[in-house]
Amino acid sequence: MTTGAPTPPHPARPRRSRPRRYLPLGIAAWLVLEIWLLTLVAGAAGGFTVFLLLAAGLVLGAAVIKRAGRRAFQNLNEALQRGGAPSARRGGNGLMMLGGLLLMIPGMISDAMGLLLLLPPVQRIVSRYAERTVDRKLRASAPGTLGDAFQQARMHRPDGKVVQGEVIREEPADASREQRPPLTR
């Protein structure tokens, strides 16, 4: 069925953001630089030395991730026993886990970045920068985006329309306290 309205020859695609456009190029350049540095070190110190460096990075990264995860779980457990939220001042576990992950990735640059993230002054600087960036992005976000996500509930109707609203369940006072199955879509 035609309506007589002209259709565009090809639909307009939304423009990609600059970081999203250059991310594949940055990853490719990083990989080439990592391989070049590994071959450079292998030529100077030998292939077995490079293998030992990569194995040591893997073991050290796994130990760091395990320790940071254990500290995060202990912090959460203590907070739940107190009846409060986990304290942010004992944080840094996420950045330690990221440092451990970077140590586990084969390469000299990722190892150097991982070792830097294990230093507390660097962790404080990176966490402050990340907190400011996220805060600024959430303040600048328009309604209906991630910044507003926790204030809205959306229900999808079978015809595809989205109904925004709030779900409130009122139960009578004499209702039994039996377990109900979770609501599904």
C-alpha positions in Angstrom: 0.0 0.0 0.0 1.4 3.4 -0.9 0.5 6.7 0.5 1.9 8.9 -2.2 4.5 10.4 0.2 8.0 10.4 -1.2 10.4 8.2 0.7 14.0 9.2 1.1 16.4 7.2 -1.0 18.4 6.0 2.0 17.5 6.6 5.7 19.7 9.1 7.5 21.9 7.3 10.0 22.7 9.1 13.2 26.3 10.5 13.3 28.8 8.6 15.4 30.5 10.4 18.2 34.1 11.2 17.9 35.4 8.6 20.5 33.2 5.9 18.9 34.5 6.7 15.5 38.2 6.5 16.4 38.1 3.7 19.0 38.8 0.9 16.5 41.8 2.9 15.2 43.1 3.5 18.7 42.8 -0.2 19.6 44.6 -1.2 16.5 47.4 1.3 17.1 47.7 0.1 20.7 47.9 -3.6 19.6 50.6 -2.8 17.0 52.6 -0.8 19.6 52.3 -3.7 22.1 53.5 -6.3 19.6 56.4 -4.0 18.5 57.5 -3.5 22.1 57.3 -7.2 22.8 59.5 -8.0 19.7 61.9 -5.2 20.7 62.3 -6.7 24.2 62.6 -10.2 22.8 65.4 -9.0 20.5 67.3 -7.4 23.4 66.7 -9.9 26.2 65.5 -13.1 24.5 62.2 -14.8 23.9 62.3 -16.7 27.2 62.6 -13.5 29.1 59.5 -12.1 27.4 57.6 -15.3 28.2 58.6 -15.0 31.8 57.5 -11.3 31.9 54.1 -12.2 30.4 53.6 -15.2 32.8 54.6 -13.0 35.8 52.1 -10.3 34.6 49.4 -13.0 34.4 50.1 -14.4 37.9 50.4 -10.9 39.5 47.2 -9.7 37.8 45.3 -12.7 39.0 46.6 -12.2 42.6 45.6 -8.5 42.5 42.1 -9.2 41.2 41.6 -11.9 43.8 42.8 -9.6 46.7 40.7 -6.7 45.5 37.6 -8.9 45.1 38.2 -10.3 48.6 38.5 -6.8 50.1 35.3 -5.6 48.2 33.4 -8.6 49.5 34.7 -8.1 53.1 33.7 -4.4 52.9 30.2 -5.3 51.7 29.9 -8.0 54.4 30.9 -5.5 57.1 28.5 -2.9 55.8 25.6 -5.4 55.8 26.4 -6.4 59.3 26.3 -2.8 60.4 23.1 -2.2 58.5 24.4 0.5 56.2 26.0 1.0 52.8 29.6 0.1 52.0 31.9 3.0 52.7 33.4 4.8 49.7 36.6 5.7 51.6 37.8 2.1 51.6 37.0 1.9 47.9 39.5 1.7 45.1 38.8 -2.0 44.6 37.4 -1.4 41.2 40.5 0.4 40.1 42.7 -2.3 41.6 40.7 -4.9 39.7 41.2 -2.9 36.5 44.9 -2.7 37.2 45.0 -6.4 37.7 43.1 -7.0 34.4 45.6 -4.7 32.6 48.4 -6.7 34.1 46.9 -9.9 32.8 46.6 -8.6 29.3 49.8 -9.5 27.4 51.9 -6.4 26.6 54.3 -3.9 28.1 52.1 -0.8 27.9 49.1 -2.6 29.5 51.4 -3.8 32.3 52.8 -0.3 32.9 49.2 1.1 33.1 48.2 -1.8 35.4 51.1 -1.1 37.7 50.3 2.6 37.8 46.7 1.8 38.7 48.0 -0.1 41.8 49.5 3.0 43.3 47.1 4.8 45.7 47.9 8.4 44.6 47.1 7.4 41.0 43.9 5.7 42.1 42.8 8.8 43.9 43.4 11.0 40.8 41.7 8.6 38.5 38.7 8.1 40.8 38.2 11.9 41.2 38.4 12.4 37.5 36.0 9.6 36.8 33.6 10.8 39.4 33.6 14.4 38.0 33.1 13.1 34.5 30.2 10.9 35.4 28.6 13.6 37.5 29.0 16.1 34.6 27.5 13.7 32.1 24.5 12.9 34.3 23.8 16.5 35.0 23.9 17.3 31.2 21.7 14.3 30.3 18.3 14.9 28.9 15.1 13.4 30.4 14.7 9.8 29.4 18.4 9.0 29.2 20.7 7.3 31.7 20.7 10.2 34.1 16.9 9.9 34.4 16.8 6.1 34.3 16.3 5.5 38.0 13.3 7.8 38.2 11.2 6.2 35.5 9.4 3.0 34.9 8.5 1.9 31.4 6.0 -0.7 30.3 6.0 -2.0 26.8 2.6 -2.8 25.4 2.1 -5.5 22.8 1.5 -2.9 20.0 5.0 -1.5 20.6 4.0 1.7 22.4 5.8 2.6 25.6 3.8 3.8 28.6 5.8 5.6 31.2 4.6 5.4 34.7 5.1 4.1 38.2 4.1 0.7 39.5 2.4 0.7 42.9 1.1 -2.5 44.5 -1.4 -1.9 47.3 -2.3 -5.0 49.2 -5.2 -5.3 51.6 -4.3 -5.5 55.3 -5.6 -9.0 55.7 -3.7 -10.4 52.7 -1.6 -13.5 53.5 2.2 -13.2 53.4 2.7 -16.0 50.9 5.5 -15.8 48.3 4.3 -14.7 44.9 6.1 -15.3 41.6 7.9 -12.3 40.1 6.2 -10.1 37.6 7.1 -10.8 34.0 6.8 -8.9 30.9 
